[in-house]
Amino acid sequence: MVVLVLIGVLALVVGGCACVVWAERGGPRWVRVVATMTLTASHLLRHAQKNRRRSRITGNGNGGDGGGD
């Protein structure tokens, strides 16, 4: 079941990338819409990943020492 989900996600990613390339060459309107959605999702994921890295670098305030007495 998990393999089928991963294959589906991979198909969506490859299809989105193909639409971005096709839209760049002047494809039909629906291709431009899918390309815009793909690029927006990419930017959102990249922004979320940057925020995750930043929060991991700044830590949670206790310095990681455990604070046990």
CHARMM internal coordinates of N, CA and C (Angstrom, degrees):
IC EDIT
DIST 1 N 1 CA 1.4470
DIST 1 CA 1 C 1.5252
ANGL 1 N 1 CA 1 C 111.30
DIST 1 C 2 N 1.3304
ANGL 1 CA 1 C 2 N 116.32
DIHE 1 N 1 CA 1 C 2 N -44.65
DIST 2 N 2 CA 1.4593
ANGL 1 C 2 N 2 CA 120.80
DIHE 1 CA 1 C 2 N 2 CA 179.57
DIST 2 CA 2 C 1.5231
ANGL 2 N 2 CA 2 C 110.07
DIHE 1 C 2 N 2 CA 2 C -63.57
DIST 2 C 3 N 1.3169
ANGL 2 CA 2 C 3 N 116.45
DIHE 2 N 2 CA 2 C 3 N -37.14
DIST 3 N 3 CA 1.4633
ANGL 2 C 3 N 3 CA 120.89
DIHE 2 CA 2 C 3 N 3 CA 179.92
DIST 3 CA 3 C 1.5226
ANGL 3 N 3 CA 3 C 110.03
DIHE 2 C 3 N 3 CA 3 C -63.14
DIST 3 C 4 N 1.3241
ANGL 3 CA 3 C 4 N 117.19
DIHE 3 N 3 CA 3 C 4 N -40.31
DIST 4 N 4 CA 1.4609
ANGL 3 C 4 N 4 CA 120.29
DIHE 3 CA 3 C 4 N 4 CA 178.79
DIST 4 CA 4 C 1.5305
ANGL 4 N 4 CA 4 C 111.44
DIHE 3 C 4 N 4 CA 4 C -64.40
DIST 4 C 5 N 1.3226
ANGL 4 CA 4 C 5 N 117.01
DIHE 4 N 4 CA 4 C 5 N -39.34
DIST 5 N 5 CA 1.4651
ANGL 4 C 5 N 5 CA 120.77
DIHE 4 CA 4 C 5 N 5 CA 177.86
DIST 5 CA 5 C 1.5223
ANGL 5 N 5 CA 5 C 109.89
DIHE 4 C 5 N 5 CA 5 C -64.75
DIST 5 C 6 N 1.3319
ANGL 5 CA 5 C 6 N 116.96
DIHE 5 N 5 CA 5 C 6 N -44.03
DIST 6 N 6 CA 1.4608
ANGL 5 C 6 N 6 CA 120.16
DIHE 5 CA 5 C 6 N 6 CA 179.26
DIST 6 CA 6 C 1.5286
ANGL 6 N 6 CA 6 C 111.82
DIHE 5 C 6 N 6 CA 6 C -64.08
DIST 6 C 7 N 1.3199
ANGL 6 CA 6 C 7 N 117.06
DIHE 6 N 6 CA 6 C 7 N -38.57
DIST 7 N 7 CA 1.4613
ANGL 6 C 7 N 7 CA 120.48
DIHE 6 CA 6 C 7 N 7 CA 177.17
DIST 7 CA 7 C 1.5249
ANGL 7 N 7 CA 7 C 109.92
DIHE 6 C 7 N 7 CA 7 C -64.73
DIST 7 C 8 N 1.3256
ANGL 7 CA 7 C 8 N 116.80
DIHE 7 N 7 CA 7 C 8 N -40.14
DIST 8 N 8 CA 1.4597
ANGL 7 C 8 N 8 CA 120.61
DIHE 7 CA 7 C 8 N 8 CA 177.48
DIST 8 CA 8 C 1.5161
ANGL 8 N 8 CA 8 C 112.23
DIHE 7 C 8 N 8 CA 8 C -63.29
DIST 8 C 9 N 1.3251
ANGL 8 CA 8 C 9 N 117.09
DIHE 8 N 8 CA 8 C 9 N -43.52
DIST 9 N 9 CA 1.4639
ANGL 8 C 9 N 9 CA 120.93
DIHE 8 CA 8 C 9 N 9 CA 177.82
DIST 9 CA 9 C 1.5236
ANGL 9 N 9 CA 9 C 110.21
DIHE 8 C 9 N 9 CA 9 C -63.68
DIST 9 C 10 N 1.3089
ANGL 9 CA 9 C 10 N 117.06
DIHE 9 N 9 CA 9 C 10 N -42.69
DIST 10 N 10 CA 1.4593
ANGL 9 C 10 N 10 CA 120.96
DIHE 9 CA 9 C 10 N 10 CA 178.35
DIST 10 CA 10 C 1.5298
ANGL 10 N 10 CA 10 C 111.23
DIHE 9 C 10 N 10 CA 10 C -61.43
DIST 10 C 11 N 1.3284
ANGL 10 CA 10 C 11 N 116.74
DIHE 10 N 10 CA 10 C 11 N -41.11
DIST 11 N 11 CA 1.4649
ANGL 10 C 11 N 11 CA 120.41
DIHE 10 CA 10 C 11 N 11 CA 178.27
DIST 11 CA 11 C 1.5249
ANGL 11 N 11 CA 11 C 110.61
DIHE 10 C 11 N 11 CA 11 C -63.59
DIST 11 C 12 N 1.3305
ANGL 11 CA 11 C 12 N 117.68
DIHE 11 N 11 CA 11 C 12 N -40.38
DIST 12 N 12 CA 1.4620
ANGL 11 C 12 N 12 CA 120.79
DIHE 11 CA 11 C 12 N 12 CA 177.72
DIST 12 CA 12 C 1.5229
ANGL 12 N 12 CA 12 C 111.63
DIHE 11 C 12 N 12 CA 12 C -64.14
DIST 12 C 13 N 1.3277
ANGL 12 CA 12 C 13 N 116.46
DIHE 12 N 12 CA 12 C 13 N -41.28
DIST 13 N 13 CA 1.4652
ANGL 12 C 13 N 13 CA 120.47
DIHE 12 CA 12 C 13 N 13 CA -179.78
DIST 13 CA 13 C 1.5269
ANGL 13 N 13 CA 13 C 110.39
DIHE 12 C 13 N 13 CA 13 C -65.43
DIST 13 C 14 N 1.3105
ANGL 13 CA 13 C 14 N 116.79
DIHE 13 N 13 CA 13 C 14 N -47.32
DIST 14 N 14 CA 1.4696
ANGL 13 C 14 N 14 CA 120.30
DIHE 13 CA 13 C 14 N 14 CA -179.79
DIST 14 CA 14 C 1.5290
ANGL 14 N 14 CA 14 C 110.32
DIHE 13 C 14 N 14 CA 14 C -63.84
DIST 14 C 15 N 1.3273
ANGL 14 CA 14 C 15 N 116.72
DIHE 14 N 14 CA 14 C 15 N -41.80
DIST 15 N 15 CA 1.4675
ANGL 14 C 15 N 15 CA 120.09
DIHE 14 CA 14 C 15 N 15 CA 177.77
DIST 15 CA 15 C 1.5204
ANGL 15 N 15 CA 15 C 111.81
DIHE 14 C 15 N 15 CA 15 C -63.40
DIST 15 C 16 N 1.3373
ANGL 15 CA 15 C 16 N 116.83
DIHE 15 N 15 CA 15 C 16 N -40.27
DIST 16 N 16 CA 1.4633
ANGL 15 C 16 N 16 CA 120.46
DIHE 15 CA 15 C 16 N 16 CA 177.74
DIST 16 CA 16 C 1.5100
ANGL 16 N 16 CA 16 C 112.12
DIHE 15 C 16 N 16 CA 16 C -63.99
DIST 16 C 17 N 1.3154
ANGL 16 CA 16 C 17 N 116.38
DIHE 16 N 16 CA 16 C 17 N -41.81
DIST 17 N 17 CA 1.4722
ANGL 16 C 17 N 17 CA 119.97
DIHE 16 CA 16 C 17 N 17 CA 178.04
DIST 17 CA 17 C 1.5249
ANGL 17 N 17 CA 17 C 111.19
DIHE 16 C 17 N 17 CA 17 C -64.74
DIST 17 C 18 N 1.3195
ANGL 17 CA 17 C 18 N 116.55
DIHE 17 N 17 CA 17 C 18 N -39.82
DIST 18 N 18 CA 1.4594
ANGL 17 C 18 N 18 CA 120.22
DIHE 17 CA 17 C 18 N 18 CA 177.88
DIST 18 CA 18 C 1.5328
ANGL 18 N 18 CA 18 C 110.40
DIHE 17 C 18 N 18 CA 18 C -63.59
DIST 18 C 19 N 1.3297
ANGL 18 CA 18 C 19 N 116.68
DIHE 18 N 18 CA 18 C 19 N -38.53
DIST 19 N 19 CA 1.4630
ANGL 18 C 19 N 19 CA 119.77
DIHE 18 CA 18 C 19 N 19 CA 178.84
DIST 19 CA 19 C 1.5261
ANGL 19 N 19 CA 19 C 111.35
DIHE 18 C 19 N 19 CA 19 C -67.77
DIST 19 C 20 N 1.3270
ANGL 19 CA 19 C 20 N 117.10
DIHE 19 N 19 CA 19 C 20 N -35.54
DIST 20 N 20 CA 1.4655
ANGL 19 C 20 N 20 CA 119.32
DIHE 19 CA 19 C 20 N 20 CA 177.48
DIST 20 CA 20 C 1.5257
ANGL 20 N 20 CA 20 C 110.18
DIHE 19 C 20 N 20 CA 20 C -62.90
DIST 20 C 21 N 1.3222
ANGL 20 CA 20 C 21 N 116.68
DIHE 20 N 20 CA 20 C 21 N -44.50
DIST 21 N 21 CA 1.4704
ANGL 20 C 21 N 21 CA 120.48
DIHE 20 CA 20 C 21 N 21 CA 179.53
DIST 21 CA 21 C 1.5282
ANGL 21 N 21 CA 21 C 110.26
DIHE 20 C 21 N 21 CA 21 C -65.30
DIST 21 C 22 N 1.3338
ANGL 21 CA 21 C 22 N 116.70
DIHE 21 N 21 CA 21 C 22 N -43.85
DIST 22 N 22 CA 1.4543
ANGL 21 C 22 N 22 CA 121.24
DIHE 21 CA 21 C 22 N 22 CA -178.82
DIST 22 CA 22 C 1.5256
ANGL 22 N 22 CA 22 C 111.05
DIHE 21 C 22 N 22 CA 22 C -65.09
DIST 22 C 23 N 1.3180
ANGL 22 CA 22 C 23 N 116.99
DIHE 22 N 22 CA 22 C 23 N -40.84
DIST 23 N 23 CA 1.4680
ANGL 22 C 23 N 23 CA 120.83
DIHE 22 CA 22 C 23 N 23 CA 179.37
DIST 23 CA 23 C 1.5210
ANGL 23 N 23 CA 23 C 110.67
DIHE 22 C 23 N 23 CA 23 C -65.44
DIST 23 C 24 N 1.3195
ANGL 23 CA 23 C 24 N 116.25
DIHE 23 N 23 CA 23 C 24 N -35.39
DIST 24 N 24 CA 1.4652
ANGL 23 C 24 N 24 CA 120.21
DIHE 23 CA 23 C 24 N 24 CA 178.06
DIST 24 CA 24 C 1.5300
ANGL 24 N 24 CA 24 C 110.90
DIHE 23 C 24 N 24 CA 24 C -62.41
DIST 24 C 25 N 1.3141
ANGL 24 CA 24 C 25 N 116.25
DIHE 24 N 24 CA 24 C 25 N -28.55
DIST 25 N 25 CA 1.4699
ANGL 24 C 25 N 25 CA 120.79
DIHE 24 CA 24 C 25 N 25 CA 179.58
DIST 25 CA 25 C 1.5198
ANGL 25 N 25 CA 25 C 112.21
DIHE 24 C 25 N 25 CA 25 C -94.00
DIST 25 C 26 N 1.3489
ANGL 25 CA 25 C 26 N 116.74
DIHE 25 N 25 CA 25 C 26 N 7.63
DIST 26 N 26 CA 1.4608
ANGL 25 C 26 N 26 CA 120.51
DIHE 25 CA 25 C 26 N 26 CA 175.02
DIST 26 CA 26 C 1.5132
ANGL 26 N 26 CA 26 C 114.28
DIHE 25 C 26 N 26 CA 26 C 90.76
DIST 26 C 27 N 1.3015
ANGL 26 CA 26 C 27 N 117.50
DIHE 26 N 26 CA 26 C 27 N 43.85
DIST 27 N 27 CA 1.4610
ANGL 26 C 27 N 27 CA 121.10
DIHE 26 CA 26 C 27 N 27 CA 179.09
DIST 27 CA 27 C 1.5205
ANGL 27 N 27 CA 27 C 112.66
DIHE 26 C 27 N 27 CA 27 C -72.46
DIST 27 C 28 N 1.3229
ANGL 27 CA 27 C 28 N 116.03
DIHE 27 N 27 CA 27 C 28 N -179.38
DIST 28 N 28 CA 1.4631
ANGL 27 C 28 N 28 CA 120.01
DIHE 27 CA 27 C 28 N 28 CA -180.00
DIST 28 CA 28 C 1.5367
ANGL 28 N 28 CA 28 C 112.28
DIHE 27 C 28 N 28 CA 28 C -65.98
DIST 28 C 29 N 1.3186
ANGL 28 CA 28 C 29 N 115.13
DIHE 28 N 28 CA 28 C 29 N 171.97
DIST 29 N 29 CA 1.4645
ANGL 28 C 29 N 29 CA 120.81
DIHE 28 CA 28 C 29 N 29 CA -174.26
DIST 29 CA 29 C 1.5339
ANGL 29 N 29 CA 29 C 112.29
DIHE 28 C 29 N 29 CA 29 C -60.24
DIST 29 C 30 N 1.3521
ANGL 29 CA 29 C 30 N 118.01
DIHE 29 N 29 CA 29 C 30 N -43.20
DIST 30 N 30 CA 1.4576
ANGL 29 C 30 N 30 CA 120.00
DIHE 29 CA 29 C 30 N 30 CA -176.80
DIST 30 CA 30 C 1.5306
ANGL 30 N 30 CA 30 C 110.86
DIHE 29 C 30 N 30 CA 30 C -64.12
DIST 30 C 31 N 1.3261
ANGL 30 CA 30 C 31 N 116.58
DIHE 30 N 30 CA 30 C 31 N -31.12
DIST 31 N 31 CA 1.4673
ANGL 30 C 31 N 31 CA 120.25
DIHE 30 CA 30 C 31 N 31 CA 177.81
DIST 31 CA 31 C 1.5246
ANGL 31 N 31 CA 31 C 109.96
DIHE 30 C 31 N 31 CA 31 C -68.36
DIST 31 C 32 N 1.3280
ANGL 31 CA 31 C 32 N 116.22
DIHE 31 N 31 CA 31 C 32 N -40.29
DIST 32 N 32 CA 1.4669
ANGL 31 C 32 N 32 CA 119.78
DIHE 31 CA 31 C 32 N 32 CA 177.79
DIST 32 CA 32 C 1.5167
ANGL 32 N 32 CA 32 C 111.23
DIHE 31 C 32 N 32 CA 32 C -64.72
DIST 32 C 33 N 1.3398
ANGL 32 CA 32 C 33 N 117.15
DIHE 32 N 32 CA 32 C 33 N -36.11
DIST 33 N 33 CA 1.4702
ANGL 32 C 33 N 33 CA 121.13
DIHE 32 CA 32 C 33 N 33 CA 177.81
DIST 33 CA 33 C 1.5314
ANGL 33 N 33 CA 33 C 110.30
DIHE 32 C 33 N 33 CA 33 C -65.73
DIST 33 C 34 N 1.3193
ANGL 33 CA 33 C 34 N 116.56
DIHE 33 N 33 CA 33 C 34 N -46.43
DIST 34 N 34 CA 1.4701
ANGL 33 C 34 N 34 CA 120.29
DIHE 33 CA 33 C 34 N 34 CA 179.40
DIST 34 CA 34 C 1.5256
ANGL 34 N 34 CA 34 C 110.20
DIHE 33 C 34 N 34 CA 34 C -64.53
DIST 34 C 35 N 1.3290
ANGL 34 CA 34 C 35 N 117.29
DIHE 34 N 34 CA 34 C 35 N -38.80
DIST 35 N 35 CA 1.4643
ANGL 34 C 35 N 35 CA 120.76
DIHE 34 CA 34 C 35 N 35 CA 178.41
DIST 35 CA 35 C 1.5215
ANGL 35 N 35 CA 35 C 110.68
DIHE 34 C 35 N 35 CA 35 C -64.02
DIST 35 C 36 N 1.3256
ANGL 35 CA 35 C 36 N 117.38
DIHE 35 N 35 CA 35 C 36 N -40.94
DIST 36 N 36 CA 1.4612
ANGL 35 C 36 N 36 CA 120.87
DIHE 35 CA 35 C 36 N 36 CA 177.96
DIST 36 CA 36 C 1.5251
ANGL 36 N 36 CA 36 C 110.76
DIHE 35 C 36 N 36 CA 36 C -63.67
DIST 36 C 37 N 1.3315
ANGL 36 CA 36 C 37 N 116.44
DIHE 36 N 36 CA 36 C 37 N -42.68
DIST 37 N 37 CA 1.4698
ANGL 36 C 37 N 37 CA 119.71
DIHE 36 CA 36 C 37 N 37 CA 178.18
DIST 37 CA 37 C 1.5283
ANGL 37 N 37 CA 37 C 110.70
DIHE 36 C 37 N 37 CA 37 C -63.67
DIST 37 C 38 N 1.3168
ANGL 37 CA 37 C 38 N 116.86
DIHE 37 N 37 CA 37 C 38 N -39.90
DIST 38 N 38 CA 1.4645
ANGL 37 C 38 N 38 CA 120.84
DIHE 37 CA 37 C 38 N 38 CA 179.74
DIST 38 CA 38 C 1.5225
ANGL 38 N 38 CA 38 C 110.89
DIHE 37 C 38 N 38 CA 38 C -64.50
DIST 38 C 39 N 1.3194
ANGL 38 CA 38 C 39 N 116.85
DIHE 38 N 38 CA 38 C 39 N -45.84
DIST 39 N 39 CA 1.4682
ANGL 38 C 39 N 39 CA 120.02
DIHE 38 CA 38 C 39 N 39 CA -179.48
DIST 39 CA 39 C 1.5309
ANGL 39 N 39 CA 39 C 111.28
DIHE 38 C 39 N 39 CA 39 C -66.80
DIST 39 C 40 N 1.3323
ANGL 39 CA 39 C 40 N 117.19
DIHE 39 N 39 CA 39 C 40 N -37.11
DIST 40 N 40 CA 1.4633
ANGL 39 C 40 N 40 CA 120.58
DIHE 39 CA 39 C 40 N 40 CA 177.44
DIST 40 CA 40 C 1.5196
ANGL 40 N 40 CA 40 C 110.69
DIHE 39 C 40 N 40 CA 40 C -64.14
DIST 40 C 41 N 1.3305
ANGL 40 CA 40 C 41 N 116.95
DIHE 40 N 40 CA 40 C 41 N -44.76
DIST 41 N 41 CA 1.4667
ANGL 40 C 41 N 41 CA 120.43
DIHE 40 CA 40 C 41 N 41 CA 177.93
DIST 41 CA 41 C 1.5256
ANGL 41 N 41 CA 41 C 110.41
DIHE 40 C 41 N 41 CA 41 C -61.67
DIST 41 C 42 N 1.3152
ANGL 41 CA 41 C 42 N 117.14
DIHE 41 N 41 CA 41 C 42 N -38.98
DIST 42 N 42 CA 1.4616
ANGL 41 C 42 N 42 CA 121.03
DIHE 41 CA 41 C 42 N 42 CA 178.59
DIST 42 CA 42 C 1.5248
ANGL 42 N 42 CA 42 C 111.27
DIHE 41 C 42 N 42 CA 42 C -62.69
DIST 42 C 43 N 1.3385
ANGL 42 CA 42 C 43 N 116.28
DIHE 42 N 42 CA 42 C 43 N -44.41
DIST 43 N 43 CA 1.4684
ANGL 42 C 43 N 43 CA 119.62
DIHE 42 CA 42 C 43 N 43 CA 179.76
DIST 43 CA 43 C 1.5273
ANGL 43 N 43 CA 43 C 111.34
DIHE 42 C 43 N 43 CA 43 C -65.73
DIST 43 C 44 N 1.3334
ANGL 43 CA 43 C 44 N 116.77
DIHE 43 N 43 CA 43 C 44 N -39.35
DIST 44 N 44 CA 1.4678
ANGL 43 C 44 N 44 CA 119.97
DIHE 43 CA 43 C 44 N 44 CA 179.19
DIST 44 CA 44 C 1.5318
ANGL 44 N 44 CA 44 C 111.05
DIHE 43 C 44 N 44 CA 44 C -65.26
DIST 44 C 45 N 1.3173
ANGL 44 CA 44 C 45 N 116.95
DIHE 44 N 44 CA 44 C 45 N -42.44
DIST 45 N 45 CA 1.4658
ANGL 44 C 45 N 45 CA 120.38
DIHE 44 CA 44 C 45 N 45 CA 178.73
DIST 45 CA 45 C 1.5238
ANGL 45 N 45 CA 45 C 111.14
DIHE 44 C 45 N 45 CA 45 C -65.46
DIST 45 C 46 N 1.3313
ANGL 45 CA 45 C 46 N 116.60
DIHE 45 N 45 CA 45 C 46 N -40.56
DIST 46 N 46 CA 1.4530
ANGL 45 C 46 N 46 CA 120.06
DIHE 45 CA 45 C 46 N 46 CA 178.86
DIST 46 CA 46 C 1.5260
ANGL 46 N 46 CA 46 C 110.98
DIHE 45 C 46 N 46 CA 46 C -64.30
DIST 46 C 47 N 1.3301
ANGL 46 CA 46 C 47 N 116.85
DIHE 46 N 46 CA 46 C 47 N -41.16
DIST 47 N 47 CA 1.4665
ANGL 46 C 47 N 47 CA 121.27
DIHE 46 CA 46 C 47 N 47 CA 179.33
DIST 47 CA 47 C 1.5284
ANGL 47 N 47 CA 47 C 110.67
DIHE 46 C 47 N 47 CA 47 C -65.76
DIST 47 C 48 N 1.3249
ANGL 47 CA 47 C 48 N 117.01
DIHE 47 N 47 CA 47 C 48 N -41.64
DIST 48 N 48 CA 1.4665
ANGL 47 C 48 N 48 CA 120.57
DIHE 47 CA 47 C 48 N 48 CA 178.70
DIST 48 CA 48 C 1.5261
ANGL 48 N 48 CA 48 C 110.95
DIHE 47 C 48 N 48 CA 48 C -64.67
DIST 48 C 49 N 1.3231
ANGL 48 CA 48 C 49 N 116.70
DIHE 48 N 48 CA 48 C 49 N -37.78
DIST 49 N 49 CA 1.4577
ANGL 48 C 49 N 49 CA 120.24
DIHE 48 CA 48 C 49 N 49 CA 179.37
DIST 49 CA 49 C 1.5261
ANGL 49 N 49 CA 49 C 110.84
DIHE 48 C 49 N 49 CA 49 C -67.51
DIST 49 C 50 N 1.3291
ANGL 49 CA 49 C 50 N 117.51
DIHE 49 N 49 CA 49 C 50 N -38.92
DIST 50 N 50 CA 1.4675
ANGL 49 C 50 N 50 CA 120.31
DIHE 49 CA 49 C 50 N 50 CA 176.92
DIST 50 CA 50 C 1.5202
ANGL 50 N 50 CA 50 C 110.47
DIHE 49 C 50 N 50 CA 50 C -62.71
DIST 50 C 51 N 1.3335
ANGL 50 CA 50 C 51 N 116.83
DIHE 50 N 50 CA 50 C 51 N -42.96
DIST 51 N 51 CA 1.4595
ANGL 50 C 51 N 51 CA 120.33
DIHE 50 CA 50 C 51 N 51 CA 179.25
DIST 51 CA 51 C 1.5234
ANGL 51 N 51 CA 51 C 111.40
DIHE 50 C 51 N 51 CA 51 C -63.70
DIST 51 C 52 N 1.3237
ANGL 51 CA 51 C 52 N 116.96
DIHE 51 N 51 CA 51 C 52 N -38.19
DIST 52 N 52 CA 1.4707
ANGL 51 C 52 N 52 CA 120.45
DIHE 51 CA 51 C 52 N 52 CA 177.90
DIST 52 CA 52 C 1.5216
ANGL 52 N 52 CA 52 C 110.82
DIHE 51 C 52 N 52 CA 52 C -63.69
DIST 52 C 53 N 1.3278
ANGL 52 CA 52 C 53 N 115.67
DIHE 52 N 52 CA 52 C 53 N -43.26
DIST 53 N 53 CA 1.4656
ANGL 52 C 53 N 53 CA 119.43
DIHE 52 CA 52 C 53 N 53 CA 179.33
DIST 53 CA 53 C 1.5132
ANGL 53 N 53 CA 53 C 110.70
DIHE 52 C 53 N 53 CA 53 C -63.85
DIST 53 C 54 N 1.3346
ANGL 53 CA 53 C 54 N 116.56
DIHE 53 N 53 CA 53 C 54 N -42.92
DIST 54 N 54 CA 1.4626
ANGL 53 C 54 N 54 CA 120.15
DIHE 53 CA 53 C 54 N 54 CA 179.93
DIST 54 CA 54 C 1.5142
ANGL 54 N 54 CA 54 C 111.38
DIHE 53 C 54 N 54 CA 54 C -61.49
DIST 54 C 55 N 1.3306
ANGL 54 CA 54 C 55 N 117.28
DIHE 54 N 54 CA 54 C 55 N -43.56
DIST 55 N 55 CA 1.4606
ANGL 54 C 55 N 55 CA 119.96
DIHE 54 CA 54 C 55 N 55 CA -178.66
DIST 55 CA 55 C 1.5289
ANGL 55 N 55 CA 55 C 110.74
DIHE 54 C 55 N 55 CA 55 C -68.56
DIST 55 C 56 N 1.3320
ANGL 55 CA 55 C 56 N 117.51
DIHE 55 N 55 CA 55 C 56 N -31.17
DIST 56 N 56 CA 1.4526
ANGL 55 C 56 N 56 CA 120.23
DIHE 55 CA 55 C 56 N 56 CA 178.08
DIST 56 CA 56 C 1.5298
ANGL 56 N 56 CA 56 C 110.46
DIHE 55 C 56 N 56 CA 56 C -71.61
DIST 56 C 57 N 1.3300
ANGL 56 CA 56 C 57 N 117.11
DIHE 56 N 56 CA 56 C 57 N -35.73
DIST 57 N 57 CA 1.4618
ANGL 56 C 57 N 57 CA 121.27
DIHE 56 CA 56 C 57 N 57 CA -179.49
DIST 57 CA 57 C 1.5236
ANGL 57 N 57 CA 57 C 110.48
DIHE 56 C 57 N 57 CA 57 C -70.44
DIST 57 C 58 N 1.3352
ANGL 57 CA 57 C 58 N 116.70
DIHE 57 N 57 CA 57 C 58 N -43.20
DIST 58 N 58 CA 1.4661
ANGL 57 C 58 N 58 CA 119.32
DIHE 57 CA 57 C 58 N 58 CA -177.84
DIST 58 CA 58 C 1.5197
ANGL 58 N 58 CA 58 C 111.51
DIHE 57 C 58 N 58 CA 58 C -72.15
DIST 58 C 59 N 1.3001
ANGL 58 CA 58 C 59 N 117.56
DIHE 58 N 58 CA 58 C 59 N -21.21
DIST 59 N 59 CA 1.4587
ANGL 58 C 59 N 59 CA 120.86
DIHE 58 CA 58 C 59 N 59 CA 177.33
DIST 59 CA 59 C 1.5103
ANGL 59 N 59 CA 59 C 112.09
DIHE 58 C 59 N 59 CA 59 C 78.91
DIST 59 C 60 N 1.3388
ANGL 59 CA 59 C 60 N 114.49
DIHE 59 N 59 CA 59 C 60 N -175.08
DIST 60 N 60 CA 1.4464
ANGL 59 C 60 N 60 CA 119.19
DIHE 59 CA 59 C 60 N 60 CA -177.48
DIST 60 CA 60 C 1.5194
ANGL 60 N 60 CA 60 C 112.58
DIHE 59 C 60 N 60 CA 60 C -105.95
DIST 60 C 61 N 1.3000
ANGL 60 CA 60 C 61 N 118.27
DIHE 60 N 60 CA 60 C 61 N 12.39
DIST 61 N 61 CA 1.4452
ANGL 60 C 61 N 61 CA 121.09
DIHE 60 CA 60 C 61 N 61 CA 173.96
DIST 61 CA 61 C 1.5154
ANGL 61 N 61 CA 61 C 116.51
DIHE 60 C 61 N 61 CA 61 C 97.91
DIST 61 C 62 N 1.3409
ANGL 61 CA 61 C 62 N 118.49
DIHE 61 N 61 CA 61 C 62 N -15.96
DIST 62 N 62 CA 1.4561
ANGL 61 C 62 N 62 CA 117.94
DIHE 61 CA 61 C 62 N 62 CA -177.74
DIST 62 CA 62 C 1.5241
ANGL 62 N 62 CA 62 C 113.05
DIHE 61 C 62 N 62 CA 62 C -100.04
DIST 62 C 63 N 1.3156
ANGL 62 CA 62 C 63 N 117.53
DIHE 62 N 62 CA 62 C 63 N 1.04
DIST 63 N 63 CA 1.4609
ANGL 62 C 63 N 63 CA 120.54
DIHE 62 CA 62 C 63 N 63 CA 176.41
DIST 63 CA 63 C 1.5178
ANGL 63 N 63 CA 63 C 112.89
DIHE 62 C 63 N 63 CA 63 C 75.07
DIST 63 C 64 N 1.3034
ANGL 63 CA 63 C 64 N 118.25
DIHE 63 N 63 CA 63 C 64 N 1.47
DIST 64 N 64 CA 1.4612
ANGL 63 C 64 N 64 CA 121.00
DIHE 63 CA 63 C 64 N 64 CA 177.28
DIST 64 CA 64 C 1.5221
ANGL 64 N 64 CA 64 C 114.51
DIHE 63 C 64 N 64 CA 64 C 74.44
DIST 64 C 65 N 1.3383
ANGL 64 CA 64 C 65 N 117.87
DIHE 64 N 64 CA 64 C 65 N 16.36
DIST 65 N 65 CA 1.4668
ANGL 64 C 65 N 65 CA 119.19
DIHE 64 CA 64 C 65 N 65 CA -176.55
DIST 65 CA 65 C 1.5246
ANGL 65 N 65 CA 65 C 112.38
DIHE 64 C 65 N 65 CA 65 C -91.00
DIST 65 C 66 N 1.3189
ANGL 65 CA 65 C 66 N 118.00
DIHE 65 N 65 CA 65 C 66 N -5.66
DIST 66 N 66 CA 1.4490
ANGL 65 C 66 N 66 CA 119.92
DIHE 65 CA 65 C 66 N 66 CA 178.65
DIST 66 CA 66 C 1.5066
ANGL 66 N 66 CA 66 C 112.52
DIHE 65 C 66 N 66 CA 66 C 87.72
DIST 66 C 67 N 1.2968
ANGL 66 CA 66 C 67 N 119.76
DIHE 66 N 66 CA 66 C 67 N -36.12
DIST 67 N 67 CA 1.4460
ANGL 66 C 67 N 67 CA 123.79
DIHE 66 CA 66 C 67 N 67 CA 175.62
DIST 67 CA 67 C 1.5175
ANGL 67 N 67 CA 67 C 115.31
DIHE 66 C 67 N 67 CA 67 C 66.63
DIST 67 C 68 N 1.2997
ANGL 67 CA 67 C 68 N 118.37
DIHE 67 N 67 CA 67 C 68 N 19.67
DIST 68 N 68 CA 1.4737
ANGL 67 C 68 N 68 CA 120.22
DIHE 67 CA 67 C 68 N 68 CA -178.46
DIST 68 CA 68 C 1.5234
ANGL 68 N 68 CA 68 C 112.56
DIHE 67 C 68 N 68 CA 68 C -76.96
DIST 68 C 69 N 1.3506
ANGL 68 CA 68 C 69 N 118.08
DIHE 68 N 68 CA 68 C 69 N 137.81
DIST 69 N 69 CA 1.4734
ANGL 68 C 69 N 69 CA 122.90
DIHE 68 CA 68 C 69 N 69 CA 177.44
DIST 69 CA 69 C 1.4914
ANGL 69 N 69 CA 69 C 111.64
DIHE 68 C 69 N 69 CA 69 C -103.36
END
COOR INIT
IC SEED 1 N 1 CA 1 C
IC BUILD
